[in-house]
């Protein structure tokens, strides 16, 4: 299974931990944007290059995993995944994003979006059940 993880730059450690767990189970990470953390250069060419690599990573993936709390670009990646008919999992440590209130999004309830609750290990266990 090929995967891409979308999240906030602040969550790079959790992203790396989840990636490690999935790769140890034989999954392939299509693009690990955490290798750019912290982004030291924020000129147009650097941002364009990173954006292109992230887009390609999403296109090559079978599943896009959204780890919350998310960053500015995460919902863009989430939208690309939906538009490209990818499986999508949005993952939060509790159910606060999955109640019908201001914390949720209508798109979290699409049929191809699975909502997962738990810590990194719990999420990895649930993801590994998806094929």
ZAVEX-997229 format. One record per residue (C-alpha): residue number from 1; residue in one letter; chain; x, y, z. Coordinates in steps of 0.05 Angstrom, whole numbers, plus 32768, in hexadecimal, padded with zeros to 4 digits. Layout:
BEGIN
n:res:chain:east:north:up
NUM:A:A:X:Y:Z
...
***
This chain:
BEGIN
n:res:chain:east:north:up
1:X:A:8000:8000:8000
2:X:A:801B:8044:7FEE
3:X:A:800C:807E:801D
4:X:A:8013:80C8:8026
5:X:A:800B:80EC:8069
6:X:A:7FEF:8133:806B
7:X:A:7FF7:815B:80AB
8:X:A:8012:819A:80CA
9:X:A:805D:81A7:80CA
10:X:A:8057:81A7:8116
11:X:A:8043:815E:8113
12:X:A:8081:8146:80EE
13:X:A:8095:8117:8127
14:X:A:8051:80F4:8127
15:X:A:8053:80F0:80DB
16:X:A:8098:80D0:80DE
17:X:A:8081:809F:8114
18:X:A:8044:808A:80ED
19:X:A:806C:8084:80AD
20:X:A:809F:8058:80D0
21:X:A:8068:8029:80EA
22:X:A:8048:8023:80A5
23:X:A:808A:8019:8080
24:X:A:809D:7FE3:80B2
25:X:A:805D:7FBF:809D
26:X:A:8072:7FC3:8053
27:X:A:804D:8002:803E
28:X:A:806F:8035:8011
29:X:A:8071:8080:8023
30:X:A:8069:80A5:7FE1
31:X:A:8086:80E6:7FFA
32:X:A:80A1:80F8:803F
33:X:A:809B:8143:8044
34:X:A:80B7:8141:808B
35:X:A:80FC:813A:806C
36:X:A:80F5:8185:805D
37:X:A:80E7:8197:80A7
38:X:A:80F4:81CB:80BB
39:X:A:80EC:81F0:8079
40:X:A:8127:821E:807B
41:X:A:811A:8241:8039
42:X:A:80D5:825B:8027
43:X:A:80E1:827B:7FE3
44:X:A:80B3:826E:7FA8
45:X:A:80DE:8238:7F87
46:X:A:80E6:8210:7FC7
47:X:A:809C:8212:7FD8
48:X:A:808A:8200:7F8F
49:X:A:80BA:81C5:7F91
50:X:A:809E:81AB:7FD3
51:X:A:8056:81B4:7FBA
52:X:A:8065:818D:7F7B
53:X:A:8084:8154:7FA2
54:X:A:8049:8152:7FD2
55:X:A:8018:8151:7F98
56:X:A:803E:8118:7F77
57:X:A:803F:80F3:7FB9
58:X:A:7FF4:80F8:7FBE
59:X:A:7FEA:80E2:7F76
60:X:A:8016:80A5:7F80
61:X:A:7FF5:8090:7FC1
62:X:A:7FBD:805D:7FCC
63:X:A:7FA9:807F:800C
64:X:A:7FB1:80C5:8029
65:X:A:7FB5:80CA:8075
66:X:A:7FA3:810C:8095
67:X:A:7FC0:8115:80DA
68:X:A:7FA2:814C:8105
69:X:A:7FAB:8181:811A
70:X:A:7FB6:8193:80D2
71:X:A:7FDC:81CD:80B2
72:X:A:7FC8:81FF:807D
73:X:A:7FD8:81D1:8042
74:X:A:7FBA:8192:8060
75:X:A:7F74:819E:8049
76:X:A:7F8F:81AD:8003
77:X:A:7FB0:8168:8004
78:X:A:7F6F:814B:8020
79:X:A:7F48:816A:7FE7
80:X:A:7F7A:8151:7FB3
81:X:A:7F74:810B:7FCF
82:X:A:7F28:810D:7FCA
83:X:A:7F2A:8129:7F83
84:X:A:7F5C:80F2:7F6F
85:X:A:7F2E:80BC:7F8D
86:X:A:7F60:80A6:7FC2
87:X:A:7F4E:8083:8001
88:X:A:7F52:80B7:8039
89:X:A:7F59:80AF:8084
90:X:A:7F53:80EB:80B1
91:X:A:7F72:80DC:80F5
92:X:A:7F67:8100:8137
93:X:A:7F79:80EE:817E
94:X:A:7F30:80F2:8194
95:X:A:7EEB:80FA:8175
96:X:A:7EE8:8147:8177
97:X:A:7EF2:814D:812C
98:X:A:7EBB:811A:811E
99:X:A:7E7F:813B:813E
100:X:A:7E4F:8165:8116
101:X:A:7E68:81A8:812F
102:X:A:7E9A:81DE:811B
103:X:A:7ED6:81AE:8122
104:X:A:7EC1:8182:80E8
105:X:A:7EBD:8189:809D
106:X:A:7E87:816F:806E
107:X:A:7EBE:814C:8047
108:X:A:7ED1:8121:8084
109:X:A:7E8F:80FC:8077
110:X:A:7E9A:80E8:802F
111:X:A:7E98:809D:8022
112:X:A:7EE2:8098:8011
113:X:A:7EF7:80BA:8051
114:X:A:7F02:808F:808E
115:X:A:7F07:80B0:80D2
116:X:A:7F39:8092:8104
117:X:A:7F42:80A3:814D
118:X:A:7F7E:8094:8178
119:X:A:7FC8:809B:8182
120:X:A:7FFC:808D:814C
121:X:A:8000:8043:815B
122:X:A:7FB4:803B:815C
123:X:A:7FAF:805F:811A
124:X:A:7FE5:8034:80FA
125:X:A:7FC1:7FF5:8111
126:X:A:7F80:800D:80F1
127:X:A:7FA2:8023:80B1
128:X:A:7FC4:7FDF:80A9
129:X:A:7F7F:7FBF:80A6
130:X:A:7F6E:7FE9:8068
131:X:A:7F7F:7FCB:8025
***
